[in-house]
């Protein structure tokens, strides 16, 4: 479920979630398994073990060819991301062929070039500074503020007290403002809202959510919706599916990036398989909007976020977009991933704070989170008998496999303390930490509908 309407970039600190759970309740915001019986992330599905046949020279020749193919694959993949081939070749050479480092070099150079192209002496719309020593601005429709440190910091319009990321700086030559622009992850944060309240069914246990997430496990919320509610929403989604409204290019939703939103951002996701069709709806009154029965389920998930925020003080903001996904029942699957990945070669976008040093730029401290997602909530919109524990239901597959409590950087689940398989029963919701839970969807042999809603936070300050 790690998706975006096409996205790229980054922020946050590896221990920030722990801090946010312990913080107050204001808007201000302060970890993957190759199952023993499943393919490892980055491997080819169904690949056979190397046969111990042929001469050693043939094996050596094969390995050399594999190495050449890998280099070509890495070069071509970086070119496919939009980087010029000459720059890709130079970056791979400078990084000793290490893909992730080459990607970091290319991304940084691209950001510098983009920032240079966006130098602005004008037009900027000045406003009244809302914090001492800060000047409020609006640049290309984005509300931000210029700090005493000369950093241009994004201001969240729906939660002004939240700490936003650095998106530019004062031009040191005195020529105005260098504005870096917003990628899709930044737009997701910028358009997020404090979650809205609604009555929740007694099946929701706000303390059990905190207990499960505190163990790095998912919280299973059964009886999230009634049978009638699921039947109505399932009928709406089935109608959209059969009329090809849940397909790439449909005007009935916002297309999801073809590469799974974040999949291009990390070499270790090379070979990741994803077969579902998915897209986004606006949940705050704009178009395209979801069908009414589907919207009611999204609103219930949102209200659960509001309850967690109110009771535990979690400073979460709900995305203005909700995602729908359909697995066509022909073995569609989604291999291992997290919804928010730690990326070693990203630079922090955390702004400097008065009286505190900025995070050290040592090699041990480099890296940042790919996006701003803190919580993921799923809701299954399948008829109960389709994925139950009967023989037919089990044969339908489509289980959500969760690798609980894995360590950051574990891409194959070897550090998981528990393996949890969740049947996508209609009326069941699942809540987990976007940064921590490695999960996958096993092949589904019946049509499978799932709704996903993400909750973001502003930037965390590890020194707070």
N, C-alpha and C positions, 0 to 999 in steps of 0.2 A: 504493500500500500504506500510505498515511498514514491510519490508522484507530485508533479507540479504542472501548471499550464506552461511548460517549458521553463527551465530554470538552470541556474549555475551556482553562484557564489556561496557565502560564508559567515560567521562569527561565533563568539562565546568561549567559555573556559571549560575544561574537562570536568571540573568538580562543581560547576555552576548549579546543576540541578539540585544537589544536596543543599546548596545555599538557599535556592529559592524555596525549597520546602520548609526551611527554618525561618524564612523572612516574614515580614508583616504582610498584611492583606491589601496594601495600597497598590495602585497601578504600577508604581515604580518597581522594576525588576532587579532586583539585586544589582551500555553501554550499549562473533557471529558464528554457527555450527554446521559442519557437514555431517548430517546424521549418518550413523553407521551404515544405514541402508540407502543413503541418498547421495547425490553428486556433490562434490565440494564446489564452493563458489569459485567461478573462474574456470571450471572444467567443462568439457563437452559432455552433454547428456549422452549416456549409453556408450561412452568410449571404452574400448577393450584394453586390458592390461597389455603391456609390451610383451610380445612373444619372444622366448629365448631361442630364436632361430636365426640362421644366417651367420656369416663370418663377422669377426670383430671389425674388419675394415669396413664392411657394409654398414655395421651399426654406427661406426664413427662417422661415416659419410652421411648417414641419416641424421645423426645429431647435429652435424654441421649444417645440413639443409634446414633442420628445424630452427637452428639459431638464426639463419638467414631469413627464414619465413617470419620469425618473431620480430626481427628488426623491421622487415617490410611492413608487418602488421602494425607495429607501434607507430611507424612513420605515417602509414596511411590513415591510421585512426586519428592521429593528431591533425593531419590535413583535413580529415572529414569534420573535425571540430571547427574548421574555419581558419586555421593558422596557415600562413603561406609556407609552401614546402621548403623554401630556402631557409626560413627561420626555424622550421621544425628540424631540419638536418643539423643546423648549427646548435640548437638547444640539446638535441640528443648527443652530439659530440661533446659539448661542454659538460654534460651530466654523466658522461661515461656510459650512455645507453640506458640510464635509469629512467623509466617512463615517468614516474610520479614527479621526479625532480625536473625533468624536461617540461612537463606540463606546468609545474609551478613557475619556471622561468618564463615560459611563453605567456602564461596568464598575467604575471606581474608586468611584463613588457607591454602587453595589450592594454592593461589598466592604465599604465603610464601614458601610452599613446592616446587612449580615450580621454584621459583627464586633460592632457595637453590640448586636445581638440575642443574641450568643453570649457576652456578658460572664459570666465565671464567678468567683464567689468560692468556689463549690463546685458540683458535686462534682468534686474533683480528687484523685487518689491520689498522694500524695507518695512518693518513693523516695529512695534514697541517691544523691547526686550522684556521677557517675563521672568528672567532670573538675573540676579545681580551680576554685572560684568558680561552679559550675553546679549547679542543683538538678534532679534527675530527677523527672519527673511523668508521669502518664498521664491524659489528658483525653478523655472519650468514646471510650475504647478505643485512643487514639493515644498512643504513647510519644513523649515530647518532653522538652526540658530548657529551663530558664529561665536565661539567661546573665546575667552581671554588667551587661550593657547593657540589661537588661530585655526582651530579645527571646525569644519562645517559638520554639524551633527544633525541627523534626521530627527524631526519632531513628530511623534505619532499623533495625528489629528484627533483620534478618538480616545486617546489616553495621554494627555499632554505631560503628565508627570513621569511617564516611563522613560528610561534611558535609551535613546536611540543610538545607532551605529554612526561612525564617521563616514561621510559620503563626499568629503571634499576638504578644502583648506583655503586659507587666505594665500593668494599668490605672493610668494616671498619677494618677487620683483616689484610688487606694488601695483600690479596691473589689474587687480580685482579679485575675483573668486575662482578657484579651480573646482569645478563641480564634476564628480565622477559618474553621475547618473545612477539609476536604479536598475538592478537586474530583477528577475522574477521573484527571487526569494525576498529581496528587499521590498518589492511591491506587496507581497503577501503580508509581511509584517506591517507595512505602512497602512494597509487597508483593514487590519484586524480591529475588532471591537471588544470591549468588555462584554462577556457573555450575559445574555438576558435571562431573567428568572421565569420559570414556569413551574406549576405543581408537578412533582415527580411521584411515580408509583412507589408503594412501600417496599418493593423489591430492591430499590437502590440503597446500598449500605455505604455511606460516605466514609466510615472508618475502615471498612474492609478494603476499600480502594487504596487508601494510604498504606495499609498493612501489606497488601500484595505488591504494590509498586515499590515499597521499601525493601522488598526481597528480590527485586529485579524480575518479578513475575507478572503475568497479565491478570487482570481482574475480570472474571466472567460474570456478567450481569444477565442472569436468566430472567424470563418474564419481563424483559425490557418493554415489550409491547404485547398487546392482546392478539389473539388469533384473528379477530376481525380486522384489526389495524394492519397486520402483516398481509392478510389476504388482499386487502384493498391496494396496498402499496405494491405488492407482487403483481397484481393485475395491471397496474399502471406501467410498471417496468417491462412486463412481458409485451404489452401493447407497443411500447416504444421500441423494443428489440425487434419484434416481428415486422414493424414498419420501417426498420433501418434508421431509426432516430438515435440509436445508441451505436454510432459508427463514426469513423474518422471523416471529418468534413461536415457532419450534421450541424444544422443550425439550432438544434434542440439542446446543445450543451457547448461548453468551451473545450476544444480538443486538448487532451493531455499530450505532453511532449512524447513523440514516438519512441524515445529512448528511455522511457520510465522516469522522466523528470531529472533524476540525479544520476542515471546510470552511466553517462559519459564522463562523469566527474572523477571516476576512480578506476584505475587499471585493474584492480582486483575484482571488479564487476564484469571484466571482459568474459564473454561467454554466458553471462546471466540470461536466463530465458524468462520471457514474460509473454503470455498469450492472451491476457484479458483485454477487452476493449473498455476504455474508461474516459471519462470527461467530467467537467465541472459545471455546477449550477450556482447562481447567485442566491444567497439566503437572506438578503436584506432588501428585497423589493425591486431589484433591477432584473434585467433579462440577460441571458435565458434563466428562467426560474424552474425549479423542479415541479413535478405534479404535486397536487395538494397533499395526498397521502404520504408521499415521500418527504415533503417539506415538514410535515408534522413529526416524523421520526428524527429528522435533523434537529428540529427545535428541541426535542427531548434530550438529545445528546448535548446540545448547547446548554440546556438548563442543568444538566449534570455537572458541566464545567463551572457554571455559576455557583452551584452548591459547594463544590470543592474549593473554589476561591473564597467563598464566604466562611466556610467552616475551618479550613486549614490555612487560609491566607495565601494560597498559591496564586501568584500574580499572572494568571493566564489570560490571554486574549484570544477570542475565537476568530478563525479565518472567515472572511466574508464569502468564501466559496466552499461548497461541499462536493465531494467526489462520489460518483457512482461507477461501479465496475460490474461487468458481466463476463462470466466464463461460459463459453458456448456449449459445454458438456461433451466436447470431443477430445478430452485429455488436456485442456488448457490448464496452465500452472503458472506460478511465479516463484522463481528460485530465491535463495536466501538474500536478505538485505535488512538494513535498518532504515527507518524513515528520516533519520538525521545522522549523517556520517561525520566522524572526525577526520579532517584533512590536514595532514602534517605540513604541507607546503603552503597553506594559506596564512596570510598575516592577519593578526587580530584587528578588528575594527572598533574595539572598545575605546571610547574617548578618554582623554586624560581627565583626572578629577582633582580639584583643588586639595592640596595637602597630602596627596598620595602619588607615589611614583608610578609611571606606567609600567605594565608588565615587561619584564626584562626580555630583550631580543636574543637570548641565548638559544642554542640549538635545541636544548631540552625544553624550552618554553615556547617554541614555534608551533604553529598550527592553530586551527580554529574549527568551529562547527560549520558544516556546510550551509545550514539554514537556521531558522529561529524556532523550529518546532519543538515543543516540550511534551505534549500529550497527543496520543493518537486514540481516537474512538472509532470503533467499527460497529456496524449494525447489520445483521443478516436479514435479508428480505426474501427468504425461501419458504415454501410451504413445509410444514413440520415433517411430513413423511418423506421428503426428498433426501434428507441427509441424517436420518435418525440412526439408531443402533440396530435396526433390523438388518437382515442379510442384504436386502435391496439398498437400504440407506448406506450401509458401509461400502457396498460395491460402487456407490456414487462417488466416493472419495471426497476431494475438495476440502480436506481438513486443513486448518491453520496449524502449522507446526511451530511451536514457540521454544526457543532455547533460552531458558531462564538464567539470569544472573551471570551472563558471560562478561569477561573482562573487555575493556576497550581495546580495540585492535584485533580481537579474536574474530576472524572472518569465517571460521569453519566450525565454531561451537565447541571446541575441545575443552573450554573452561566452563561450560554450562553446568550448573548444579542440578538441573532438572529439565526433562524434555516433556513438554505439554502439547498434546494434540487436541484441538478444539473442533468439534463438529459445527458446521455453519448452520445451525438450526434457526429457523425463522423465529423471531422474537428474542433472540440472544444478542447481546452487545458485548464488546470486549474493549477494555481500556488498558493502555500500557504507555510506558515512557518512550517517546520517539527516539531518543538518543541511545537507549540501552537495549531494547528487545530485538534480538536477531530473530527473524521469522520468515516463513515461506508458506506458499499455498501449494498443497500437493495436487496432482492431476485430478481434475474434476470430470466426471462422466455423466453428470446431469447439469442442466443449466443452473448457474449459481450467481445470485445477486448479492452485492455487498455495498454498503454506504460507508464512507470514511469522512471524518471531520477532524481537523487538526486545530490544536491550541498552541499559540506561540507566546513568547515573552520578549520583552525588550532585552537589551544587553545586560548580562550579569557583571558585577564588579567583584573579582576574586579577592580584592583587598577590603571589601566592605566590612 
